[in-house]
Amino acid sequence: MAHKTITISEEAYNLLKESKKENESFTEVIKRVLKAKKKRKDFLDWLSSNKDLKDLADSVESVYTERKDIKLRY
């Protein structure tokens, strides 16, 4: 498997490091986070495609947006 070197800011590195689970590589963190984001987008796209569920789609999207701004205390 090929490997690539990327440059990220120290802030991005720290956020990535904070997201790591025990024994998880940075590659695994990135894949986990991006897969979850894609699933949310696919779900919202599916909801939005159904006229009867448009209001629900808007509500779910609003919750996703609000959750991004919440900071958890550890």
KASULPE-V838115 format. One record per residue. N is the residue number from 1. RES is the residue in one letter. PHI is phi as a letter, one per 30 degrees, with the letter a starting at -180 (NA if undefined). OMEGA is omega in radians with two decimals (* if undefined). D_CENTER is the distance of its C-alpha to the mean C-alpha in whole Angstrom. Layout:
N&RES&PHI&OMEGA&D_CENTER, N&RES&PHI&OMEGA&D_CENTER
//
This chain:
1&M&NA&3.13&25, 2&A&d&3.08&24, 3&H&b&3.11&23, 4&K&b&3.06&22, 5&T&c&3.11&22, 6&I&b&3.08&19, 7&T&c&3.09&20, 8&I&b&3.12&18, 9&S&d&3.10&19, 10&E&d&3.10&19, 11&E&d&3.12&17, 12&A&d&3.10&14, 13&Y&d&-3.12&16, 14&N&d&3.09&16, 15&L&d&3.11&12, 16&L&d&3.14&12, 17&K&d&3.12&15, 18&E&d&-3.11&14, 19&S&d&-3.10&11, 20&K&d&2.99&13, 21&K&c&-3.14&15, 22&E&e&3.12&19, 23&N&i&3.12&20, 24&E&c&3.11&17, 25&S&d&3.08&17, 26&F&d&3.10&15, 27&T&e&-3.13&14, 28&E&d&3.11&13, 29&V&d&-3.12&10, 30&I&e&-3.13&9, 31&K&d&-3.13&10, 32&R&d&-3.10&8, 33&V&d&-3.12&5, 34&L&d&3.09&5, 35&K&d&3.12&7, 36&A&d&3.13&5, 37&K&d&3.12&4, 38&K&d&3.11&8, 39&K&d&3.11&9, 40&R&d&-3.14&8, 41&K&d&3.11&10, 42&D&e&3.14&12, 43&F&d&3.12&13, 44&L&d&3.10&13, 45&D&d&3.13&16, 46&W&d&3.12&18, 47&L&d&-3.09&18, 48&S&d&-3.11&19, 49&S&d&-3.14&22, 50&N&c&-3.09&24, 51&K&e&-3.11&26, 52&D&d&-3.09&27, 53&L&c&-3.09&23, 54&K&e&3.12&22, 55&D&d&3.10&23, 56&L&d&3.12&20, 57&A&e&3.12&18, 58&D&d&3.13&18, 59&S&d&3.14&18, 60&V&d&3.12&15, 61&E&d&3.10&13, 62&S&d&3.11&15, 63&V&d&3.10&14, 64&Y&e&-3.11&10, 65&T&d&-3.14&11, 66&E&d&-3.13&13, 67&R&d&3.12&11, 68&K&d&-3.09&9, 69&D&d&-3.11&13, 70&I&d&3.09&14, 71&K&c&3.13&15, 72&L&d&3.06&15, 73&R&c&3.13&19, 74&Y&c&*&19
//
